[in-house]
Amino acid sequence: MANTMLETPSCDALHWNVLDAPLIRWRGTGDGALQTTSLPELLAAMVADQVRDFPALRAHQRHPWHAFLVQLGALALHRADEEAPWQEAGQWRAALLALTPDDPDGAPWCLVAPADRPALLQPPVPNEVPAKWSNLLTTPDAMDMLVTSKNHDLKAERMRQAQPEDWLFALLSLQTQEGYFGAGNHGISRMNSGYGNRSGVGVAQVGAWGQRWRSDVHVLLTQRERIAGDHSFAYEHGHALLWLLPWSGAESLALSSLDPFYIEICRRVRLAAPHGKIQAHASGSKTTRVAAKDSNGVTGDAWTPVEKAKAKALTVSAAGFDYKLMTELLAGERFAHGAAWRLNGWASDARLEVLARAAVRGQGKTEGFHERRVPVSPKLRRLLMDNAQRPLVAALAQKHIHAIGDMRKLLWSALAVLFANGESANGNDAISARASRFAQPFEAQEDGRFFTDLTQHAEAEGEQQNVVYMQWLLGLAQRAEAVLLQSFDAGPRSGMQRYKARANALARFHGGLRSGKGALSELASHYVAQKNSRPSAPEGDLPCSIHPLPAQTPAQARPAPATPSQQLPLL
């Protein structure tokens, strides 16, 4: 078993072998007790569903780590001609070592190995001396794929007391989800262009890491032949662990030479530990490791949706997995899903969720890590699996989206009147921008509750569906009005201007509700019906159900915090 960081490695030795050394920390599902194990012991624990989480794993590293463990497990099982995951760590160790038959001493599983031999996620560089490369990285976060525009966004190079597992996670993040970053720094094949991102979208059973891992390993094995055929991979004897092959930086591998579950690398980097402390040496390359430019990221990746019309992998924008994109992924026809998107084959009472993750890259910066979970009830699952019912769910979702959009426009126009002191704001860019900023919390709030409301609407039957939708529309109007009332404090404060601005803003808002335009026409018809059923109501009065809100202070009117596609701390 390899030693820990206390050792002082020689330059030609093998160190920190993940097959033997207890390098990976995880917490148990029962009492949350911290465990530190080797990779084979971790896989055995995953089979037993004993792994709750990984305390050293940073948010943007979650998907690369999950994908790595799944691809590795599927490769080991396929090469051993097995279907069920092994329950013993010793069996996993033997199967992983069998993936590297030319290196029986386990060098490809070591964080540090001689430069002319493969090391974990590090290709051999024979006849080169990495210590002479110009790029020296002394902390794992300096090697990771994250780029921050300012040092106060996320402190750079702060992991001064890093452990081997920190280097493992950073190395994995760099090699399996990095994109183009200037001359000589090429990206992975599993994204659309060097400025794209590798998304992680799939359906999972609510639970710990082991449940999702077992499910995804199983589905990869069952769909291996289809993936290989669809993308012309080498079904047998293809290159699987791309760090086993020497790389001078001048040659690329054809997709047709790869295994369907290949685990790639995109950078020439080598770890060393001349004084017992790990550091990284990096050098550029003249070309990408995998020749996949024409594939547009369509590589059979289990977690990457493909845009059908353009035949390219999904690139998530800075908006993340907002309700519009998630609607397309859940019920639309725009995307074809990878193998990890599976609604059938589960127990009838299984608690499922759509899990979507992506670290969004910009030019010279990071635009956030985004993660979203959408619960899928058993009834909604049945609707989505029915080819006749799924378009109806998509139509209901679009109905909600259009109503939210029209309500936001109406709210924006009322806010513009408020900030223009009760007058028209036409042509005033400053007021327009201010109105947009104050309207944003409304859309964020609706984003956070969108799929809960949609599920309730979709699961209703017959006439009850119309009732549920009308209740939602009434609530939508109330929530928009709450945002308007909250904004009164930001409007004019002096005498006549204040009263005029507030009155005209409310008049604009309520008048728009009654106008019967666009997606809000059903709401306007409802108001007319209510008014006709109450002939004693004074002319011009709104039915009491339109705005049952009492006079509220800004604090009382403040919308509840939303939980949409979240841009999470990059910690």
N, C-alpha and C positions, 0 to 999 in steps of 0.2 A: 504493500500500500504506500502511495506517495506521501511525502511529508507535507507539512503545512507551510505557511509563510515564514516560519522561523528558520527554515533551512537556507543555506547559501548555495544555490545551484551552480554547477560548473557549466561552461558554455556549450558543452557537447552532451549534456545529460537530458533525460526525460523527466519532467516534473509536472505535478498537479494533474495526474491522470484521472479523469472524471469516471472511469470505469472502476476505480478502486478507492480513490481518496474521498473522504466525507467533506465535500466542498459546497454542497447545495443545501441551503436552509429552507425549511418549510414548516408550516404550522398544521397540526392535526385537526380533523373535523370534529372530534369529540370535545376535548378540553382545551384545544388551541395550543397544546404543548409544542414547544419548538424542537424540531428535529434537524439534524445535520447528517446528510447521507451522500452516498455516491449516486451516479446517474442510474445504474441498474436497480439500486434499492429504491430510488424515487419511483421508477416505472412500476415496480412491484407494489408500492404503496398506492399508486394511481389506479392500478387494477382493483385494489381493495377499497377504493374510494376513501382513502384516509387523508388526502391532502386538501386542506382548506385554502391556503394561499401561500405566497412566497414573499416574506417581508422585505427582501432586498430588491425585489422586482419593481422597477419604475413603471408608471402608468403606460407610457408609449412602448414599453418592452413586452407588454402582456401578450399581444397577438403574435409577434415573432417567436416568443417562447412556446406558446401553445402550438403554433404551426410546426415548429421544429420537433417538439415531442411527438406530435401526431405523425408527421412524415417519417420520422425515425422509427417509430413503432411499426408503422405500416411496411416500411422497407424491410425491417428485421423479420417480421412475420412472413412476408411474401418470399423472401430469399430462403427461409427455413421451411416453406410450404406448409405453414400453419395458419389457422383461421382464428383461434381463440388466443388472447394474450396470455403469456406465462404468468404464473402467480409467484414464482420464486426469483429472487434477485440473481442467483447464479445462472439461471436459464437466460435471463436477459443479458447478462454479461457475455455469455458465450455467443449469443445471437448477434450482439453489437460487434464483438470482435471478429465475427465471421464476415461482417461487411467490409473489413479491411484485411483480406487474406495475405497481402504482400507485406504486412507489418504486424506480425504476431506479438511483438513486444508492446503494442498499444500506442505507438507514437502518434497516430492520427487523433487520439483521444486525450492528448496531453496539451495543456496550455502552453508549455515551453518545450521545444524540441530543437535539434540542430536544423540550421537553415536549409540544408539540402534534403530534409525529410518533411513529410506532412505533419502539421500540428493541428489541433482542433480549430476548424474554420480558417486555417492559414495554409495556403498552397506552398509547396516547396519552391525555393528559389535557388537552384544549384548554380554554382560559380558566381554567386553574389554574396556580399557581406552586408546584411541589413543594418549593422551598427554604423555603416558609413552612409546610409541613406540620410537625406537632409531633414526629414520630418520625424522628430522625436516627440512622443506623447507620454507624459508622466502620470496622467490620471485617466481612468476609464471614461469619464464623462467628456474628456477632450477628444476621445476616439469615437464616441457615440455619434449617431446621425443627427442629433439635435443641433440646430443653429439658432441662436437668439440674436435679435436685432440690437438689444441693449443688455449690458451686464446686469441691470437690476430686474430684467424679465426673469432670468434664472441664472444664478451665479455660475460663472464658468470655472471649470477646473477646480471644483471644491472638494472632490473626493480624494483627499490627501492620505487618508487611512484606509484605502480600499482593500477589500478581501478578494481572493481569486474569483469568487462567484460574481463580483461586480464587473470584473474584466470579461468573464464569460458572457454575461447579459449584454454588456456594451458591444462586445465583438459580434454577437449574434444580431443585435439591432443594426449595426453597421453593414454587415455582410448580407442581410436578407431583407432590408427595407430601405436602403439608402438609394438616392437618385443621383443625378448629375450635379456636380459641384465644382465646375471649372475644369480647365484643361487637365487631362490626366486622371480626373476623378469621375469615373463612370458609374452608372447606377445598375440596378438589378434588371432582370428580364421580366419579372412579374409585375410590371407597372406600365402604364401607357406614357411613354416618353420619359426623359430624364427629369422632368418637372412634375411628374405624376406622384402617386402614392400607392402603397400596397394596402388595400383595405382588407378588413377581416369581417365578413358578413356571413352569418349562418343561423340556423335554428338549433337551439339547445334546450335541454331539460333543466329547469331551475334546480340548482344544487351546487356542489363543490366541483373542483377542477376535474376530478377523476371521471365523473359522469359524462361530461362533454368530451373529454379525451377518448374514452372508450367508444362513444358513439361515432366520433369523427374517424377514428382508426377503422372501425367496422365499415363505414360507408366508403372510405377510400379503397379498401380491399375489394368491396363488391363492385365498385365502379372503375377499377383499374383498367380493365380491357377497353371500356368505352373511352376513357380519357386518352389512352394510348392511341386508339384508332382515330379519334377526332382530331388529334394534334400531331399525328405521325411520329410519336415517340418510339423508342426501342422498347418493346414489351419485355424482352429479356436481355440481360447483359449490357444495358445502357449505363452510362455514367450516372451514379446516384449521389455520392458525396464528392462535390466538385473540388474540395480542398485536397483530395488525394493526388490530383494531377499537377505536375510542375507548371508554373506560369511565369513566363518572362515579361508578360504585359503586351506582347505583340501579336498574340494569336487568340482566336475565339473558338468556342465550341458550337457546333451546329445543334439546333434543337432536336433534330432527328437522331442524334447520338446519345440523347439523355434518357434516363429512366423517367416514367411519368410522375414519380414522386421526388424528383431531384431536389436536393438542398443545395442552393447555390452560394457563391461568394461573388463579390463585385470589386473588391479592393485587394491590392497587394500589401499585406500587413503581417508583421511577425512580432510576437511577444518575446521578451527576453527578461532575465532577472540577474544581472551581473553581480549585484550585491544583496540578493535575497528579496528585492522589492521589484515587482513586475513593472515593466515599461513597454511601450510599443514603438516600433519603427515602421514607417509607412512610406511607400513609394508609388508614383503614378503609373498608369498604363496607357499604351497607345490606343487601345480599343477595349470594348466591353468583353467580359469573360464569356458571355453567351451571345451568339449572333442572333438577336431576336428583334431587331429594329422593326422589321416588317410585320411582326406579330401584334404590335400595338398592345402588348401586355396580355394577350389572349394565349395563355399557356396551360390551361386546364387546372389552374390553381383552385383548390377546393373552396376558398373563401372569397374569391374575386368575382363580383357580378360583371357581366359583359353587356355593353350597350349594343343591342342587336342591329340597329340601323347603320351604325358606323363601324361595327365589328372591332370595338376597342374596349379595353378594361375601364371600369369605373374610376374616375378621378374625383375624389371628394374635394369640394371647395372649402374656403374658410368658413362658410356657413355650417359646415359639418352635416350631420344627419338630421336636418330639420324635417318638419312634418311633411313637406312636399316631396322630398327625396325618399323618405321612409314609406310614404304612400305608394310611390312607384315601385319600390323594392318589395313591398308587402303584397300589393294587389294589382299593380299595373302590368303592362305588356312591354315596357321599354327595355327591361333587362332580362338576360338569361342568367340563372344562378349557377354557382358552382356546386360541387358535390355535397358540401356541408349544409346546403339549404334543403331540408327534408321535413315535410309535414306529415308524411305517412310512416307507418311502421312503429308508431309509438303506442303505448298503452292508452286506452280510451280516457283515463283520468290523469294522464301525465300533464304536469304543469310545464308548458313550453313558453319560450320567449325568443324573439328575434334579437340577436346580439350583433351590434355593428360597431366596429372600431376603425380608426384611421389616424395616423399622424400626418397632418397636412403640411406639405412643404410649399414654400414660396421661393422666389428668387433671392437667395442670400439670407433667408430667414425661415423661421418655423411659424406657421399660422395656427398652431394649437393641436393638441391631441383631443380627438372627439370620440365619445362613446355614448351609445344609446341602447337601452333595452326596452323592447315593446312586448308586453305579455300577450300571449295568444291563447284565448280561452278554447275549450273543446269545441264549442259551437262555431266560433269564428274559424277554427281550423277546418271544420267540415265544410264551411262555406267556401273557404279559399281553395280547398282540394276539389271542389265541384266545378267543372269547366263551365257549367251554365250559371252558377251562382257567383263565381269570382268576379266576372265583369260587373255584376250588380253591386258588389261591395266596392269595387273601384269607382263606380258611378256615384255611390253615396259619399265616398271620400272626396271626390271632386266637387260634389255639392257643398260639402263643408268647407273645402278650400276656397271656393268662389265666394261663399258667404262671409268668411273671415276677411278675404281680400276687400270685398265691397264695404264691410263694416269698418275696416281700417281706413279706407279712403274717406268715408264719412267722418270718422273721428278726426282724421288729419285735417279735413276742411274746417271742422268746428274749432280745432286747436289753432289753425291759422287765423281765423276770425278773432279768437281770444287774444292772440299775441299781436294782432294788428289793431288792438284797441276797439274792436267791434266793427272795423271797416274791412274792405277787401284787401287781401294780401297779394294780389296778382303782381308778378314781376319782382317781388321782394325776396331775394335768395336767402337772406338771413332768417326771415320769418319762416320760410319754407323748410329750411334746415332745422330750425328749432321745433317746428311742428312734427317733423319726422322723428326727431329725437324723443319727444314726449309721447309719440304714438307707439314707439317700439315696445315698451313694456306690455301693451295690450297683445301684440302678436306673439311675444315671448310667452305670455300666460296661456294663450290658446295653443301654442305649440306644446307646452307641457301637459295639457290635458286632452290633446287632440285624439289620441287613440283610445282613451277611456270613453270619450263621448262617441266616437265612431263605432266602437264595439257595442255600446248600448243601443245605438241606432240600428246597426246591422242585425243584431240578435232579436230585435222586436219583429213581430209578425202582423200581417194584415193592417188594419186601420191603426193599430197601436204604433206602427212605425211612423205614421204621420204625426201622431200625438207627441212621440218622443222627439221628433225633429223640431216641432214647433216649440216645445219646452226648451230645447237647446237654443233656438233662435232668440227666444225671449231672454234667456240667460246671457247670450252673447251681447244683446243690446244693453243689458244691465251692467255687464262687466266693462263694456266700452264707455258707458256713461260714468262709471266709477273712475276710470282713468281721466276723463275730462274734468270731473269734479276735483280730483287730486291735483290737476294742473292749475287750478284757479290761483293758487298761491304764487305761481310763476308768472301770472298775468299782471296787468296794470293794477296799482294799489291806490291811486288817487281818485277820490270821489266819483264824479260822473263817469270817468273813463272805466273805472272798475265795474260799476253796475252795468254800463252799456256793453262792455266787452263780454261779461258773463252772460247777460241776457241774450245778446245776439249769438253767442257761441251755442248756448242751449237751444235757441230757436233754429239755428242751422242744423244742429244734430237731430232734434225732434222732427223738423221738417223733412229731413232726409229719410227718416224712418217711415214717414207717411207717404213718401213720393212713389213707392212701388216700383223702383228701378232695379234692374239687374237681379242678383241672387237674393235680394231682400224683398222681392215682390210678394212672396208668401207672407212675410211678416207684416207688410203694409195691408194686405187683404185681411189678415187676422185683426189688425187694429180697427179697420172699417167695420168688420163684423161685430166686434165688441161694442163699438160706438152705436151701431144700429140697434143692438140689443138693449141699450141703455138710453132711451130717447130723452131722458131728463138731463143728460150730460150737457153742460154749457158748450156752445159752439167754440171749437178750437181747443177744448180740453183733450188731453191725452187720456186714454183709458188707464186706470190705476195700475194695470199690470205692466205698463211700459216702463215706468220708472217708480217702483215702489220704494226707492231709496229715500230715507229722510235726509235732511240737511246734514252733511257729514264734514267732519274735519278732514284735512288731508291725510292724517294718519289712519283714520277710520276707513277712508276710501281707497287706501293703497291696496293694489292687488296682491294676492298671495304670491310668494316666489314660485317661479316655474321650474320644472325639471325636464327641459327638452334635451335635444342632443347637446351634451355638455362639453364645453371646452375646459378640460380638467387641468389642474396644476401638473406641470411636467416634473414631478418629483420622483 
